[in-house]
């Protein structure tokens, strides 16, 4: 009996070291245009990377810059986001993909201090075209967020 246990343990350890059961996932770029509505209106353009943390989870780290309009003033604004999304269809088995996630955002508006926010998002991805997958992302975090995102993931993965 102990030989069976030892053989099973060795199989698991050797298989994990070889990476035979792990899919080959690579980071990929994403480009975005965001509108934030709350204490003023903000429009920003940004870019970043989506890092696969496994078949079903993507960590997006993005930076964005643009303008904020509030109380008859226009000010520059910048933002850094880290948002993890859980994908319901990571293998592109259906044309439209849905994901939900959350994370954190650091936002700076000229003349103010850096403010941290918690972020919650829902993401709807469309069909892949010309190597890019378009997505509509809506959520909360420093106000209501509406984003158009283009991702350059591998053809078999979202």
C-alpha positions in Angstrom: 0.0 0.0 0.0 2.8 2.4 0.8 4.4 1.8 -2.6 1.1 2.9 -4.3 1.1 6.1 -2.2 4.8 6.8 -2.9 4.2 6.2 -6.7 1.2 8.5 -6.6 3.1 11.3 -4.8 6.0 11.0 -7.2 3.7 11.2 -10.2 2.1 14.4 -8.9 5.4 16.0 -8.0 7.1 15.1 -11.3 4.1 16.2 -13.4 4.0 19.5 -11.6 7.7 20.1 -12.2 7.3 19.3 -15.9 4.3 21.6 -16.3 2.6 19.0 -18.4 -0.8 19.8 -17.1 -0.5 23.6 -17.3 -1.7 25.6 -20.3 0.8 27.9 -22.0 -0.6 31.3 -21.1 1.2 34.5 -21.9 0.7 38.2 -20.9 -0.9 40.3 -23.6 -1.4 44.1 -24.1 -4.7 45.9 -23.8 -5.6 49.4 -24.9 -8.6 51.4 -23.5 -10.7 54.5 -23.5 -12.4 55.2 -20.2 -15.2 57.6 -19.0 -15.6 58.1 -15.3 -18.7 59.9 -13.9 -18.8 61.1 -10.3 -17.3 64.2 -8.8 -16.8 65.6 -12.3 -16.5 63.9 -15.6 -13.3 62.2 -16.7 -12.2 60.9 -20.1 -8.9 59.0 -20.3 -7.0 56.9 -22.7 -4.7 54.2 -21.4 -2.8 51.0 -22.0 -1.5 48.1 -19.9 -1.0 44.4 -19.7 -3.3 41.5 -18.9 -1.4 38.8 -17.0 -3.0 35.3 -16.9 -3.1 33.9 -13.3 -4.5 30.6 -14.5 -7.1 29.6 -17.2 -10.0 31.5 -15.6 -8.3 34.6 -14.0 -6.7 37.7 -15.7 -4.9 40.5 -13.8 -5.1 43.7 -15.7 -2.5 46.4 -14.8 -3.2 49.6 -16.7 -2.2 53.3 -16.7 -4.4 56.0 -18.2 -4.3 59.8 -18.6 -6.8 62.4 -19.7 -8.9 65.3 -18.6 -11.4 65.9 -15.8 -14.2 68.5 -16.0 -15.7 69.8 -12.8 -17.1 73.1 -11.6 -16.3 75.0 -14.8 -12.7 73.8 -14.7 -10.7 71.4 -16.8 -7.8 69.6 -15.1 -5.4 66.9 -16.2 -5.9 63.5 -14.5 -4.0 60.2 -14.3 -4.9 56.8 -13.0 -3.3 53.4 -12.4 -5.6 50.3 -12.0 -5.0 46.7 -11.0 -8.1 44.6 -11.6 -8.5 40.8 -11.5 -11.3 39.4 -13.6 -12.8 35.9 -13.5 -13.7 34.7 -17.0 -16.7 32.5 -17.5 -15.5 31.4 -21.0 -11.7 31.5 -21.1 -11.5 29.1 -24.1 -13.7 31.1 -26.6 -16.3 28.4 -26.8 -19.0 31.0 -27.4 -18.8 34.2 -29.4 -19.5 36.6 -26.5 -17.5 36.3 -23.2 -18.5 37.5 -19.8 -16.2 38.3 -16.9 -16.5 39.9 -13.5 -13.8 41.3 -11.2 -12.5 43.7 -8.8 -9.3 45.5 -7.7 -7.9 48.8 -6.8 -7.3 52.2 -8.5 -5.0 55.1 -7.7 -6.3 58.3 -9.2 -4.8 61.8 -9.4 -6.5 65.0 -10.5 -4.2 68.1 -11.0 -4.3 70.2 -7.8 -5.6 67.4 -5.6 -4.0 64.5 -3.8 -3.7 60.8 -5.0 -6.9 59.0 -4.0 -7.2 55.2 -3.8 -10.5 53.5 -4.8 -11.9 50.0 -4.7 -13.0 48.9 -8.2 -15.7 46.4 -9.3 -16.3 45.6 -13.0 -18.4 43.5 -15.4 -16.8 42.9 -18.8 -18.4 41.8 -22.0 -16.0 40.7 -24.8 -17.0 40.4 -28.4 -15.6 38.3 -31.2 -11.9 38.5 -32.1 -11.2 40.6 -35.2 -7.9 41.3 -36.8 -6.0 39.9 -33.8 -7.9 42.1 -31.3 -10.8 41.3 -29.0 -13.1 44.3 -28.2 -14.8 44.6 -24.8 -17.2 46.8 -23.0 -16.4 47.2 -19.3 -18.8 48.9 -16.8 -18.2 49.3 -13.1 -17.8 51.3 -10.0 -14.6 52.8 -8.5 -14.1 56.5 -8.1 -17.5 57.0 -9.7 -19.3 55.1 -12.5 -16.9 53.7 -15.1 -17.6 52.9 -18.7 -14.7 51.6 -20.9 -14.0 50.4 -24.4 -11.1 47.9 -24.3 -9.1 46.2 -27.1 -7.1 43.1 -26.0 -4.5 41.2 -28.1 -4.8 37.7 -26.5 -4.0 34.4 -28.1 -6.7 33.0 -30.6 -7.7 30.1 -28.3 -7.8 32.2 -25.0 -9.8 35.2 -23.9 
